[in-house]
Amino acid sequence: MATAPGPSPATQLQDRPLARTGPSRENDVLKELVTIYHHLTGLALQNADVQAVIELLARRMGCRAAVVDPRLEILAAAAPGLSTADAGEGIRESMTGTRLARVLGAVTRTRRALRLPAVGDGAASVVAPVLVGDDVPAYLLTMEDGPEGGGEDTGLLVTEHAATICGVIMGRERVVAAAAGRVREDLTEGLLLGRARDAGEARRWAQHLGYDASRPHQVVSMGLEGSELAQDAEGGAHRRRVFDSLERFVSSQLGTAVVAAQAGELVVVAPEAAPTPRQLGIDCIGHIRRTFPEATLTVGIGGRCREPAEIAQAYAQARRTIEIARRLGRQGEVVAFDELGIHRLLLQVPDLGELRSFAEEVLGRLDAHDRRHRAGYRKTLAVYLRENGSLQRAAAQLHVHPNTVTYRLNRAAEITGLDLGRYQDRLMAQVALEIMEALEDRTA
């Protein structure tokens, strides 16, 4: 049962008659210590948070108290008679210009609480490390606004014990967060790799991840290029920093997206909303260029998916798109699977030399003639085929007379030996044109 708030041990001692000295005084201090220790330990057993510990400490000790991180950002704060916000603001002002920043280093090394005596108008304070395993993720700070009295040892002991309780709570929170993170990673990986037993299970997994089934989504895969793919320790650490920064940026842009860092890539299951997946990719490339100028990010966008069970196919498309973009020499760009057309089929051929040889056999002589005479026959042939064999539309695209198109096509047929009235020859010409354009983009 909670004890009613009372004055601090130092105040109690100051208010007692002078006759109460020696053993009586020590007994009072010990009783207060036991009471505070009991309540602090009870908070840890009740699954309380760090703020509850700080509030109890401030109330029982009659002082200002706070938990700060290594950058002196306040994580929790309390002071008698003040709101949490006002207490935090007052402690923040007190920390400005003090020796506290230098003291943190000493506290971290010794793993013990230190007492800082009052200097000028400043308050005496105690700084204790909050230990979570071997880490010191935070520090507990108490400030005594009254005159220093006989409670110095009490304040030091209580602050150190409260820091231990905070460490227990933060360690428990870290374990819970890590477990939740692992579950989230497992669910995301299961959706991306299609491990759900059926569509219903995929929907349940997606619901836990915050997937909005009322809107279509696209899967965006982002991979690093060049030296960033190095597998040594230094390259791996740098890659993690890049992806951590990228993950924070994506989360700030798309709060509803499912974001997961896979091996060597960041995967985003993004709804078709503002920003669009393509714009998101462009923004991410810009962010990496500004933040890590030496890094190159390539973004592949898979096809649309509505049902969570379709995420795995869209993810495979996004990864395949990145591979094709690399083969085409389009690193550092945003490439969408739906825009690849026949290239996604042609570029499954392992050896690009085979594709180049085929294109040369079909249209190599025409290409050489164009380079020597600047005739533009290949361009005319490409426009004619893309306009489905319409002389009028091809002429309009090329800004020439239809008879000119006919003449150029006849000359192209003579040079290549193709019969454009024959389906197989037209198909060969179309495929060769696609290969040439893809390979020219790659070497441009």
Residue, then its C-alpha position, 0 to 999 in steps of 0.5 A: m500500500a502506498t505511503a502518503p507523501g512526506p518531507s524529505p529525510a534531510t528536511q525531517l532531520q532539520d525539523r527535529p529537536l536537536a536532542r534527537t541525535g546519535p542512534s535515534r537520528e540514524n534509526d529515522v534515516l534507516k527507516e526512511l531508507v527502508t520505506i523508499y527502497h520498499h516502494l521503489t522495488g514494488l514499482a519494478l514488481q508492478n510493471a511500472d514505467v520509469q516515470a512512475v519511479i521518478e515521481l515516487l523519488a521526487r515525492r519521497m525525497g522532496c527533490r527534483a528528479a529526472v532520467v536523461d540519455p547520454r545526450l542530456e535529453i530528458l526521458a522522464a522528470a518530476a518535481p514536487g508540486l509541478s507537472t511533468a512538463d514544468a519539472g522537465e523544463g526546470i531541470r533542463e534549465s538547471m543542466t545548462g552550463t553545469r558540469l553534468a556533461r563531463v560528469l557522465g563520462a566518469v559515472t559511465r567508467t566507474r558504474r557508480a553514483l556521484r554527488l555534485p556539491a552545490v556551486g553558487d546558486g546551483a543545487a547539489s545533485v546526484v548522478a547515477p548510471v542506469l545499467v542495462g546489462d553492460d550498457v549505460p543507456a541513461y542516467l538518473l539525476t536528483m537535485e536538492d533545492g534546499p540547503e545541504g544537510g545531513g541527508e547526503d548519504t541518504g540521497l546518494l543511496v536512494t538515487e543509486h537504488a532508484a537507478t537500479i530499478c530504472g535499469v530493471i524496467m528499461g531492460r524489461e522494456r528492451v526485451v519486450a521491444a526486441a521480442a516484438g521486433r522479432v515477431r514483426e520481422d518474422l511476419t514481414e519475411g513470411l509475407l515477402l517470401g510467401r510462407a503463409r499457408d493460405a490467403g487467410e493467414a496472409r491477411r492475418w499477418a498483414q493486419h498485425l503489420g498495419y497493412d491497409a487492405s482497402r488500398p492497392h499497394q506496391v512493393v519497393s526494393m532498395g539496394l546499394e551499389g558498388s563498394e556499399l555491397a562489400q561484405d567486410a566488417e567496415g562495409g557491413a557497418h556502413r551499410r547498416r548506417v545507410f539503411d538505418s537512416l533510410e528506414r527512418f526517412v521512409s517511416s517519416q514519409l509513409g507512416t502506414a507503410v510496412v518497412a523491413a530491412q532485409a539482407g542488403e536491401l530495404v523493402v517497403v510495402a507502400p500504399e498507392a498514395a501520396p507520395t507514390p511509390r515512384q516518388l518515394g523512390i526518387d525521394c529516397i535516392g535524393h536523401i541518400r545522395r545528401t546524407f551519404p554522397e558516396a552511396t548509390l541507391t537503386v530502387g525497383i518497384g514491383g507490380r500492384c497487389r491488393e491482397p496480402a497473398e500477392i505481396a510475395q509475387a510483387y516482392a519477387q518482381a521488385r527484386r528482379t527489377i533491380e537485377i535488370a536495372r543493374r544489367l542495363g546500367r541504370q544503377g541509381e535510378v527508380v525502375a518499375f517492373d511494369e515499365l520493363g516490357i519485353h526487357r524483363l524477358l530478354l534480360q533473363v538470357p545470362d549472356l548479354g553477348e548472345l542478345r547483342s549477337f542476335a541484334e547484330e545479325v538482324l539489324g547490324r548492316l542497317d545500323a552500319h549503313d545509318r552511321r555511314h550515311r545518316a539515313g535514319y532507316r532504323k528509326t523509321l523502321a522502329v516507328y513504323l513497327r510501333e505504330n502497328g504498320s500504319l504508314q500515316r501514323a509513322a509519317a506523322q511521328l517522323h514529320v515526313h510524307p508517307n511515301t518517304v516512309t515507304y521508300r525508307l522501309n523498302r531500303a531497310a528491307e534491301i539492306t537487312g534482307l528482311d521481308l516486312g510483310r512476313y510475321q516472323d521477320r517483323l517479330m525478329a526486327q522488333v526484338a532486335l530493336e528492343i535489344m539494341e535500345a536496351l543495350e544502348d541505354r546501358t552503355a550511354 
